[in-house]
């Protein structure tokens, strides 16, 4: 295969040297060279060094490149749809890897606040996250379970049900946003939470907290005492 490439691609020897150099001594490559090497896998038979310089010079670092909207990337000369998609996939993988590294940290409201603020605070529609905890309070998984719901009561909780059956968490924390900017729970929020409490009781999972995010502000059902009231109501039935 590499012999065939030699006949078709005048850059193949340089690419092979760069690849072998990275495998042997990755620390010897500068950032532009690493970007150049990465682009080999999206752009065949072409010198990718100029584009590597252009991308890093324009956006400043790898993170900015990977997090740039694919449509915006395609405005750069030499970046077609395939390259833009490739770079954006790398960014998504980076985010997933970061989330995996943060997994199994012990849950606390302060620990999850930055994540929820980033992912929920400015959404124009309601989104619903779940944090699954083991018996030691460590986060097994966090999951976007529903989005684009008009209100939380309309959210699809089937994903939560399936994940609970798979992971068998001891406790769960749910969180959703209020695009209105007000954190105070509505009657619809209470009704939806009550339905979830019945589902969790059936699954043998304890609801640790329900959070409402609005901008930089948070409402905790647990800290406000509202969760205890709903649990008492559930057990009286």
Phi, psi and omega per residue, in radians:
X1 nan -0.834 -3.128
X2 -1.160 -0.535 3.098
X3 -1.162 -0.694 3.091
X4 -1.112 -0.680 3.123
X5 -1.111 -0.612 -3.140
X6 -1.029 -0.636 -3.107
X7 -1.301 -0.489 -3.021
X8 -1.749 -0.488 -3.003
X9 -2.094 1.959 -3.128
X10 -1.183 -0.249 -3.114
X11 -1.670 0.028 -2.972
X12 -1.128 -0.638 3.137
X13 -1.112 -0.736 3.093
X14 -1.096 -0.731 -3.138
X15 -1.113 -0.746 3.135
X16 -1.129 -0.677 3.106
X17 -1.130 -0.738 3.131
X18 -1.116 -0.742 3.130
X19 -1.074 -0.845 -3.108
X20 -1.153 -0.639 3.112
X21 -1.137 -0.704 3.115
X22 -1.138 -0.755 -3.122
X23 -1.119 -0.688 -3.093
X24 -1.412 -0.782 -3.065
X25 -2.472 1.300 -3.087
X26 -1.029 -0.500 -3.120
X27 -1.223 -0.235 -3.105
X28 -1.410 -0.186 -3.121
X29 -1.635 2.369 3.030
X30 -1.351 2.995 -3.102
X31 -1.053 -0.728 3.141
X32 -1.126 -0.600 3.123
X33 -1.240 -0.639 3.101
X34 -1.149 -0.736 3.084
X35 -1.118 -0.707 3.088
X36 -1.025 -0.807 3.133
X37 -1.096 -0.734 3.128
X38 -1.061 -0.717 -3.104
X39 -1.205 -0.304 3.071
X40 -0.954 -0.612 -3.018
X41 -1.454 -0.052 3.056
X42 -2.030 -0.374 -3.092
X43 -2.223 1.757 3.125
X44 -1.406 2.605 2.959
X45 0.987 0.755 3.111
X46 -2.709 2.568 3.086
X47 -1.251 2.005 -3.091
X48 -1.692 0.000 -3.106
X49 -1.068 -0.804 3.133
X50 -1.052 -0.703 3.131
X51 -1.193 -0.634 3.097
X52 -1.058 -0.779 3.085
X53 -1.093 -0.777 -3.093
X54 -1.058 -0.785 -3.111
X55 -1.122 -0.834 -3.094
X56 -1.274 -0.593 3.094
X57 -1.194 -0.627 -3.104
X58 -1.297 -0.763 -3.024
X59 -1.798 -0.189 2.987
X60 1.609 -0.601 -3.132
X61 -2.806 2.979 -3.115
X62 -1.065 -0.768 -3.068
X63 -1.017 -0.757 3.138
X64 -1.147 -0.665 3.108
X65 -1.085 -0.864 -3.048
X66 -1.193 -0.453 -3.093
X67 -1.680 0.023 3.119
X68 -1.340 2.449 3.140
X69 -1.009 2.361 -3.109
X70 -0.966 -0.642 3.125
X71 -1.126 -0.614 3.113
X72 -1.241 -0.688 3.119
X73 -1.063 -0.616 -3.087
X74 -1.214 -0.161 3.064
X75 -1.330 -0.227 -3.136
X76 -1.483 2.344 3.125
X77 -1.051 2.248 3.141
X78 1.679 -0.130 3.125
X79 -1.849 1.822 3.055
X80 -1.631 -2.990 -3.095
X81 -1.096 -0.701 -3.121
X82 -1.126 -0.755 -3.141
X83 -1.171 -0.759 3.136
X84 -1.070 -0.744 3.106
X85 -1.128 -0.746 -3.133
X86 -1.033 -0.838 -3.130
X87 -1.153 -0.653 3.139
X88 -1.218 -0.607 3.062
X89 -1.111 -0.712 3.080
X90 -1.023 -0.739 3.111
X91 -1.083 -0.717 3.128
X92 -1.147 -0.731 3.099
X93 -1.065 -0.714 3.116
X94 -1.043 -0.758 3.129
X95 -1.134 -0.728 3.133
X96 -1.115 -0.748 3.136
X97 -1.099 -0.695 3.106
X98 -1.100 -0.736 3.119
X99 -1.097 -0.684 3.136
X100 -1.154 -0.626 3.122
X101 -1.179 -0.543 -3.138
X102 -1.430 -0.208 3.132
X103 -1.123 2.713 -3.122
X104 1.205 0.189 2.918
X105 -1.347 2.598 3.114
X106 -1.202 2.392 -3.106
X107 -1.246 2.433 2.890
X108 -2.683 2.653 -3.131
X109 -1.038 -0.742 -3.121
X110 -1.115 -0.566 -3.109
X111 -1.249 -0.634 -3.077
X112 -1.599 -0.203 -3.123
X113 -0.973 -0.826 -3.141
X114 -1.053 -0.691 3.125
X115 -1.120 -0.809 -3.105
X116 -1.210 -0.648 3.092
X117 -1.090 -0.761 -3.136
X118 -1.130 -0.703 -2.974
X119 -1.700 -0.255 -3.070
X120 -2.159 -0.512 -2.900
X121 -0.975 -0.729 -3.009
X122 -1.910 0.302 3.111
X123 -1.261 2.380 3.125
X124 -1.404 -0.040 3.134
X125 -2.376 2.865 -3.099
X126 -1.375 2.356 3.058
X127 -2.155 2.699 -3.028
X128 -2.291 2.068 3.098
X129 -1.931 2.664 3.029
X130 -2.273 2.429 3.041
X131 -2.013 2.123 -3.104
X132 -1.752 2.205 -3.034
X133 -2.010 2.508 3.034
X134 -1.484 -3.071 -3.049
X135 -1.188 -0.234 3.092
X136 -1.700 0.067 3.135
X137 1.443 0.225 3.122
X138 -1.496 2.543 -3.114
X139 -1.366 1.966 3.082
X140 -1.371 -0.642 -3.079
X141 -2.890 2.572 2.928
X142 -2.127 2.466 -2.919
X143 -2.504 2.300 2.970
X144 -1.409 1.911 -2.993
X145 -1.687 -0.476 -3.116
X146 -2.771 2.537 3.063
X147 -2.638 2.942 -3.098
X148 1.087 0.371 3.037
X149 -1.469 2.447 -3.136
X150 -1.077 -0.725 3.067
X151 -2.506 2.846 -3.091
X152 -1.061 -0.577 -3.094
X153 -1.083 -0.395 3.140
X154 -1.585 -0.013 -3.078
X155 -1.178 2.671 3.119
X156 -1.621 1.958 -3.091
X157 -1.661 0.161 -3.106
X158 -1.129 -0.592 3.123
X159 -1.132 -0.675 3.098
X160 -1.092 -0.756 3.133
X161 -1.039 -0.815 -3.112
X162 -1.142 -0.725 -3.125
X163 -1.184 -0.636 3.086
X164 -1.095 -0.705 3.110
X165 -1.141 -0.595 -3.110
X166 -1.353 -0.858 -3.026
X167 -1.531 -0.451 -3.068
X168 0.915 0.987 3.133
X169 -1.204 2.769 3.044
X170 -1.448 -0.675 -3.119
X171 -2.422 2.891 3.135
X172 -2.520 2.520 3.030
X173 -2.075 2.285 3.069
X174 -2.004 2.670 -3.124
X175 -2.584 2.439 3.012
X176 -2.522 2.877 -3.064
X177 -1.839 2.769 3.002
X178 -2.029 1.795 3.122
X179 -1.049 -0.352 3.137
X180 -1.140 -0.376 -3.115
X181 1.659 -0.071 3.141
X182 -1.830 2.290 -3.086
X183 -1.508 -0.300 -3.070
X184 -1.030 2.237 -3.120
X185 -1.157 2.538 3.113
X186 -1.648 2.992 3.073
X187 -1.089 -0.642 3.093
X188 -1.097 -0.673 3.094
X189 -1.084 -0.774 3.134
X190 -1.083 -0.749 -3.122
X191 -1.124 -0.752 3.133
X192 -1.133 -0.710 3.135
X193 -1.160 -0.657 3.118
X194 -1.098 -0.697 3.079
X195 -1.108 -0.690 3.103
X196 -1.146 -0.695 3.134
X197 -1.049 -0.686 3.112
X198 -1.167 -0.682 3.104
X199 -1.139 -0.765 -3.132
X200 -1.142 -0.635 3.106
X201 -1.081 -0.728 3.124
X202 -1.124 -0.641 -3.103
X203 -1.450 -0.177 -3.108
X204 1.341 0.503 -3.141
X205 -1.999 2.411 3.129
X206 -1.630 2.316 3.024
X207 -1.441 2.021 -3.121
X208 -1.397 -0.725 -3.116
X209 -2.866 2.760 2.984
X210 -2.227 2.130 -3.076
X211 -1.908 2.474 3.010
X212 -2.048 2.245 -3.088
X213 -1.948 2.296 3.066
X214 -2.510 1.830 -3.039
X215 1.112 -2.224 3.108
X216 -1.639 0.096 -3.056
X217 -1.791 2.598 -3.104
X218 -2.260 2.530 2.976
X219 -2.105 2.249 3.129
X220 -1.951 2.078 3.057
X221 -1.050 -0.621 -3.105
X222 -1.192 -0.888 -3.071
X223 -1.205 -0.516 -3.136
X224 -1.385 -0.265 -3.085
X225 1.554 -0.086 -3.112
X226 -1.186 -0.599 3.123
X227 -1.107 -0.732 3.123
X228 -1.083 -0.678 3.124
X229 -1.108 -0.763 3.141
X230 -1.181 -0.650 3.102
X231 -1.135 -0.716 3.100
X232 -1.093 -0.696 3.109
X233 -1.125 -0.714 3.139
X234 -1.108 -0.763 -3.075
X235 -1.302 -0.365 3.095
X236 -1.324 -0.328 -3.080
X237 -1.400 nan nan
